């Protein structure tokens, strides 16, 4: 992880990692909301 000391390399690495993580978190959020609001069983 010593290559992250260089600011330019860190910025490049963070740009590569951050975008997929944002997409993955939104997909997880949407899936959780759909399950919680529409697909969960009714309460009696």
The 8 nearest C-alpha neighbors of each residue, nearest first, counted from 0:
[[1, 2, 3, 4, 9, 5, 8, 12],
 [0, 2, 3, 4, 5, 9, 8, 6],
 [1, 3, 0, 4, 5, 8, 9, 6],
 [4, 2, 9, 1, 5, 0, 8, 6],
 [5, 3, 2, 1, 6, 9, 8, 0],
 [4, 6, 3, 8, 7, 9, 2, 1],
 [7, 5, 9, 8, 10, 4, 3, 11],
 [8, 6, 10, 9, 5, 11, 3, 12],
 [9, 7, 11, 5, 10, 6, 3, 12],
 [8, 10, 3, 6, 12, 7, 11, 13],
 [11, 9, 13, 7, 8, 12, 6, 14],
 [10, 12, 8, 14, 9, 13, 7, 15],
 [13, 11, 9, 15, 14, 10, 8, 16],
 [12, 14, 16, 10, 15, 11, 17, 9],
 [15, 13, 11, 17, 12, 16, 10, 18],
 [16, 14, 12, 13, 17, 11, 18, 19],
 [15, 17, 13, 14, 18, 19, 12, 20],
 [16, 18, 20, 14, 13, 19, 15, 21],
 [17, 19, 21, 20, 16, 22, 15, 14],
 [20, 18, 22, 21, 17, 23, 16, 15],
 [21, 19, 23, 17, 18, 22, 24, 16],
 [20, 22, 18, 24, 19, 23, 17, 25],
 [23, 21, 19, 25, 20, 24, 26, 18],
 [22, 24, 20, 26, 21, 25, 19, 27],
 [23, 25, 27, 21, 26, 22, 20, 28],
 [26, 24, 28, 22, 27, 23, 29, 21],
 [27, 25, 23, 29, 28, 24, 30, 22],
 [28, 26, 24, 30, 25, 29, 31, 23],
 [29, 27, 25, 31, 26, 30, 24, 32],
 [28, 30, 32, 26, 31, 27, 25, 33],
 [31, 29, 27, 33, 28, 32, 26, 34],
 [32, 30, 28, 34, 29, 33, 35, 27],
 [31, 33, 35, 29, 34, 30, 36, 28],
 [34, 32, 30, 36, 31, 37, 35, 29],
 [33, 35, 38, 31, 32, 37, 36, 39],
 [36, 34, 32, 33, 39, 31, 37, 38],
 [35, 37, 33, 34, 32, 38, 39, 31],
 [38, 36, 33, 34, 39, 35, 32, 40],
 [39, 37, 34, 36, 35, 40, 33, 41],
 [38, 40, 35, 34, 37, 41, 36, 33],
 [41, 39, 38, 42, 37, 35, 43, 36],
 [40, 42, 43, 39, 38, 37, 36, 35],
 [43, 41, 40, 39, 38, 36, 35, 37],
 [42, 41, 40, 39, 38, 36, 37, 35]]
